[in-house]
Every structure is written in C-alpha cells, then in structure tokens.
C-alpha cells in the first residue's frame, strides 16, 4: 500500500471524526490495517512537514526563498528540481500537501494531460478548488504576511507604465496532480512526488496547485509570462511559512445556498 493510499484510508477515519467527541475511543476496526501518518490534537492536524489549523483550516508548510528575481515557470518546488525558475523550495511531500488540502475542505479540479484548453476557466469557476496562498516571514524583528500573488508581476501587454507594476491576477487552483504508472510495472506513483512541483504557473499535470490563468511562455519573448516582483520577495535564503486556505470560505457560501445561489463572480 502506497503512502498516498494509507493517507486516504486514514483521512476517511479522520473526516468521520465529528461523529465522536475528541478524546472518545475510536471503534477498534477504524484504521486498523495500518496507523495513518498523522496526529490530531484539539487545535491542529499534523502530517510530516505540514500543519493544518483546525479552527482556520489553514495549511502551513516550511519553505525557503531560492530566487528573488527573474522569470518563472513554477513557484514552489522540491530542492534540486526547478530552483532556477521558482521562488521557494520546500521539503514537504507533494502527496501530503494534497492530503492536507483535502482536510482543509478543498476539492481538486484535475489538469489532465492534453486537456489544458478545457481546464482553463472551468478550474477558476470551481470555488471548492480555489486556493488562497500567503507567505509569512520575519524581517528586522517584524512579522510579515503577504499574498503570493503580490510577489509576481505580469510581463504581458508590452512595457509597463513608469512607476506602476503590472500586477499578476490571483487565480490559484488545487489541481491535485495525477497518478502515473511506475516504470517497473509496480504500483502507480503520485506524479507530483516525481516532478517535485507543488505550485506551478506553466501547465503541468503533475502540479499540486496550478495557476489557473493562461500566461505566455516567458522564454518566448520579453512580454510573455510572469516574473518575480523583486520589491515584495524576501532575500534568498529567508525561511518562510507558506499558508494555503480556501479562497472562498464556506461561511461566505451558506447564505446563497440557503436562499438559492445567485451568480458569483470569480476574483482574479
């Protein structure tokens, strides 16, 4: 049984937890096959390298700034993969980040190989897949928290107006990677564990969280794609916390569900 399968088995038990008061004994058959690789307290759920705050449903992982200027194809990756075109590296395992996002109430909109044209737009409209990503760090003794999108700058549309930034639009989507066949014919593998991509801009089916707005290839022209907004990114080597949460909190959806959903705009 793969780690991802063990997690899914454990998550079924954990997500059923509201039926029991915290601290009450769990039925002896629940999760009996293998102990799930997570711990639960009154305030948080912990997976290796990942913390889910139970009250806020924020998912937190440790990361390090690896690039503070230049063009981007990815944003968060594992070490020794795409540091030359990502802002952060992390040791958090992609499949565990996937599991944490499920626990936080999000549902993936998969980006299947060769289906990118159908994925754009559909993914942004799925409120359960939209992710808010923020960055926390300390600088000169002051704690800072900024949106990831503020650290990006669009290269589209020609030269920028002097003194004005061409801000990137906010459109992060929980895509969820894919399961791929193992080369040795064994059990299928979570593709994000192989590519090492946790958050990406260029469409890649192995990415856990994908940028849901089309952008050009930055290697094909000076006015295509996205780049780093140097004014907002901490210096290389800075330790940060990446914070993932639902872009559209469930509480904000309840009134519309009770009285009939109206048209909801997509924030970009």
MOLINGI-V938332 format. One record per backbone hydrogen bond with DSSP energy under -1.0 kcal/mol. NH is the residue of the N-H (numbers start at 1). CO is the residue of the C=O. Records with the same first field share a line. If there is no record, write none. Layout:
NH=CO + CO
This chain:
6=2
7=3
8=4
9=5
10=6
11=7
12=8
13=9
14=10
15=11
17=14
19=16
20=17
24=21
30=27
32=29
38=36
39=46
41=44
45=52
46=39
47=50
50=47
51=60
52=45
53=58
54=43
57=53
59=244
60=51
61=242
63=240
64=89
65=238
66=87
67=87
72=226
73=85
74=85
75=199
76=199
77=88
78=196
85=82
87=75
88=75
89=64
90=77
97=93
98=94
99=95
100=96
101=97
102=98
103=99
104=100
105=102
106=101
107=128
109=174
115=112
119=115
120=116
122=120
123=119
125=121
127=125
129=126
131=172
132=245
134=243
135=146
136=241
137=144
139=142
142=139
144=137
146=135
148=133
151=148
152=149
153=227
154=166
155=225
164=161
167=165
170=268
173=210
174=129
175=173 + 208
176=208
177=207
180=189
185=182
189=180
191=178
193=190
194=191
195=191
196=192
198=76
199=76
200=209
201=73
202=73
207=204
209=198
210=173
211=200
212=171
220=217
224=221
227=153
228=70
229=151
230=228
232=229
237=65
238=235
240=63
241=136
242=61
243=134
244=59
245=132
247=130
253=250
254=250
257=253
258=254
259=255
